[in-house]
Amino acid sequence: MHTVLTITGAASVKDSTIPIQGIEPGSNPRAALHSLNVQGIDRAIAAEVIKHHHYLHSFPGGTKLSLGVFDRKRLSGALTLGVGPKNAHCLVENTSADDCLTLTRLWLSDDLPSNSESRVLAMVVKLLRKHTTIKFLLSYADPSSGHVGTIYQAAGWLYIGLSAAMSLYDLGDGVARHSRSVGQIFGSHSIAHLTKNGINVKTIPQSPKYRYVCFVDPAWQSRLRVPVLPYPKKEKSDGSN
């Protein structure tokens, strides 16, 4: 069983009443960039924000840490860190699953300045370095959604190639779920187990994803087992199709 990490901050139950929006009209975007801060928030608040605003509209199973992004006292974003693909930590030599977290969701208000993502990621790393024993972070960008990992590139994360393709699960309601979320609900993500229990399930093939790593403890970068590669770029359409 994975332990849920907690980072305490000013964000308490009171914050459930904070408007989920960004800068007020007339605010200075540059000043807002410097006023951002990241702190732990209640899981229920993070779930509300992520489900409503993130393009996947789902809260990831295996979440170990929920963080809020604040512009002063205004909640302007949320992110989750949790369990990633099984044995993903083995990308780094002599590690255990407890040394690694995966950035599973990140949403920021569109009203925040364009460099907010990289600033927030830097603050997350600083927070983890101070309050946890986490050594490195992983994250994935989905090319089928038009993502190449621009925010990770801007934040200086290392690109380490494509992940293995993993199918998602549709339980008959048209919602694509990660196997981990299905396992948490039903005790197993085995298709045979689900079918035996009367659950109409089908798999949805997925393409490989761009994979990034960031070392919370820079000394651990020398343990990386795979090569660091040039950043992928978005393909430019020449209009000739």
C-alpha positions in Angstrom: 0.0 0.0 0.0 1.3 3.4 -0.9 1.6 6.1 1.7 -0.2 9.4 1.1 2.2 12.3 1.4 1.1 15.4 3.1 2.6 18.9 2.8 0.9 21.4 5.1 0.3 24.9 4.2 -2.1 27.8 4.6 -4.6 25.9 2.4 -7.2 24.5 4.8 -10.8 23.5 4.6 -11.5 27.3 4.4 -10.0 27.3 0.9 -13.0 25.4 -0.5 -14.7 28.7 -0.6 -11.9 30.4 -2.6 -13.1 31.3 -6.1 -11.5 28.9 -8.6 -10.2 31.5 -11.0 -7.1 33.4 -11.8 -6.2 37.1 -11.9 -8.8 39.7 -11.4 -9.3 42.2 -14.3 -6.7 44.8 -14.3 -4.0 42.7 -12.6 -0.4 42.9 -13.7 0.5 39.5 -15.2 4.2 40.0 -14.4 3.5 40.8 -10.8 1.1 37.8 -10.7 4.0 35.5 -11.8 6.0 36.6 -8.8 3.1 36.3 -6.4 2.4 32.6 -7.2 2.9 30.1 -4.5 2.4 26.3 -4.2 1.1 24.5 -1.0 -0.7 21.4 0.0 -4.5 21.4 -0.3 -7.2 19.0 0.7 -7.6 16.1 -1.7 -11.3 16.9 -2.2 -10.6 20.5 -3.2 -7.9 19.3 -5.7 -10.4 16.7 -7.1 -13.0 19.4 -7.6 -10.6 21.7 -9.4 -9.1 18.9 -11.6 -12.4 17.3 -12.6 -13.9 20.6 -13.5 -11.0 22.3 -15.3 -8.4 19.7 -16.5 -9.0 18.5 -20.1 -9.3 14.8 -18.9 -12.0 15.7 -16.3 -10.9 13.0 -14.0 -9.0 12.7 -10.8 -6.1 10.1 -11.1 -6.1 7.0 -9.0 -2.9 6.5 -6.9 -2.7 10.2 -6.0 -0.3 10.6 -3.1 0.0 14.4 -3.0 -2.4 17.2 -3.9 -1.1 20.7 -4.3 -2.8 24.1 -5.0 -1.4 27.0 -6.9 -2.3 30.3 -5.4 -2.0 33.8 -6.7 -1.7 35.4 -3.3 -4.8 33.9 -1.6 -6.7 33.1 -4.7 -6.7 29.4 -5.8 -5.6 29.6 -9.5 -4.6 26.0 -10.2 -4.0 22.5 -8.9 -1.8 19.5 -9.5 -1.4 16.0 -8.4 1.6 13.7 -7.8 1.2 10.0 -7.5 2.0 6.5 -8.5 3.1 6.2 -12.1 3.5 3.2 -14.4 4.6 0.1 -12.6 8.4 -0.2 -12.2 8.9 3.3 -13.9 11.3 4.1 -11.0 13.7 1.4 -12.5 14.7 4.0 -15.1 17.0 5.1 -12.3 19.5 2.7 -10.8 19.2 1.4 -7.3 15.8 3.0 -6.5 12.5 1.9 -5.0 9.0 3.1 -5.8 9.2 5.4 -2.8 12.0 7.5 -4.4 9.8 8.6 -7.3 6.5 10.4 -7.9 4.7 11.0 -11.2 3.1 14.3 -12.1 -0.3 13.0 -13.1 -2.4 16.2 -13.5 -1.6 19.9 -13.8 -4.1 22.7 -14.4 -3.5 26.4 -14.2 -6.0 29.2 -14.9 -5.7 30.7 -18.4 -5.5 34.1 -16.7 -2.1 33.4 -15.3 1.0 34.6 -17.3 2.4 32.3 -19.9 5.5 31.3 -17.9 3.5 30.2 -14.9 3.8 26.5 -15.6 7.6 26.4 -15.5 7.6 28.6 -12.4 5.1 26.3 -10.7 7.2 23.2 -11.6 10.3 24.8 -10.1 8.4 25.6 -6.9 7.1 22.0 -6.7 10.6 20.7 -6.9 11.8 23.1 -4.2 8.8 22.0 -2.0 9.5 18.3 -2.4 13.2 18.8 -1.7 12.4 20.6 1.5 9.6 18.5 2.9 10.0 14.9 1.4 12.6 12.3 0.6 11.5 12.1 -3.1 14.5 11.9 -5.4 13.0 12.4 -8.8 9.8 13.1 -10.7 8.5 11.6 -13.9 5.8 13.0 -16.3 4.4 12.1 -19.6 3.1 14.2 -22.6 0.5 12.7 -24.8 1.2 13.3 -28.6 -2.4 12.1 -29.4 -3.6 15.2 -27.6 -1.1 17.4 -29.4 1.3 17.6 -26.5 5.1 17.3 -26.7 5.9 18.4 -23.2 6.6 22.1 -23.8 6.2 23.0 -20.1 8.7 20.4 -19.1 11.2 21.6 -21.7 10.8 25.2 -20.4 11.4 24.0 -16.9 14.6 22.1 -17.9 13.3 18.6 -17.4 15.2 15.9 -19.2 13.6 14.1 -22.1 14.2 10.3 -22.0 12.3 8.9 -24.9 8.9 7.3 -25.5 7.1 5.2 -22.9 5.5 1.9 -23.6 2.0 2.1 -25.0 -0.6 1.3 -22.4 -4.3 0.7 -23.1 -7.1 2.5 -21.2 -10.3 0.9 -20.0 -13.9 1.7 -21.0 -16.4 0.1 -18.5 -19.3 0.6 -20.8 -19.9 4.3 -19.9 -17.6 5.8 -22.6 -15.1 7.1 -19.9 -11.4 6.1 -20.5 -9.8 5.0 -17.3 -6.3 4.1 -16.4 -5.8 0.5 -15.2 -4.7 1.8 -11.8 -8.0 3.6 -11.3 -10.0 0.5 -12.4 -7.9 -1.6 -10.0 -8.7 0.7 -7.1 -12.5 0.6 -7.8 -12.8 -3.2 -8.4 -9.7 -4.7 -6.7 -8.2 -5.8 -10.0 -7.8 -4.5 -13.5 -7.7 -8.0 -15.0 -10.2 -8.1 -17.9 -11.0 -11.7 -17.0 -11.8 -10.7 -13.4 -14.0 -7.7 -14.5 -15.9 -9.8 -17.1 -16.4 -12.6 -14.5 -18.1 -10.0 -12.3 -20.4 -8.8 -15.0 -18.6 -5.7 -16.0 -18.7 -4.9 -19.7 -15.1 -3.8 -20.4 -13.1 -3.0 -23.5 -9.6 -1.7 -23.9 -8.8 1.5 -25.7 -5.4 1.4 -27.4 -3.1 4.3 -26.7 0.0 5.6 -28.4 3.4 5.9 -26.6 3.9 9.1 -24.7 6.9 11.5 -24.4 8.6 10.8 -21.1 10.4 13.4 -19.0 12.3 13.2 -15.7 13.4 15.8 -13.2 15.8 15.1 -10.4 14.7 16.6 -7.1 18.1 15.5 -5.8 20.5 16.4 -8.6 23.1 13.9 -7.3 20.8 11.1 -8.5 21.0 12.1 -12.1 24.2 10.0 -12.5 22.0 6.9 -11.8 19.8 7.4 -14.9 19.9 4.2 -16.9 18.6 5.6 -20.2 20.1 8.3 -22.4 18.9 11.9 -22.4 17.6 12.8 -25.8 17.0 16.1 -27.7 13.6 17.6 -27.0 10.8 16.5 -29.4 9.1 19.4 -31.3 5.6 19.9 -32.6 5.3 19.0 -36.2 4.5 22.1 -38.4 1.8 21.6 -40.9 2.8 22.8 -44.4 -0.8 22.6 -45.6 0.1 20.0 -48.3 -2.0 17.2 -46.9 
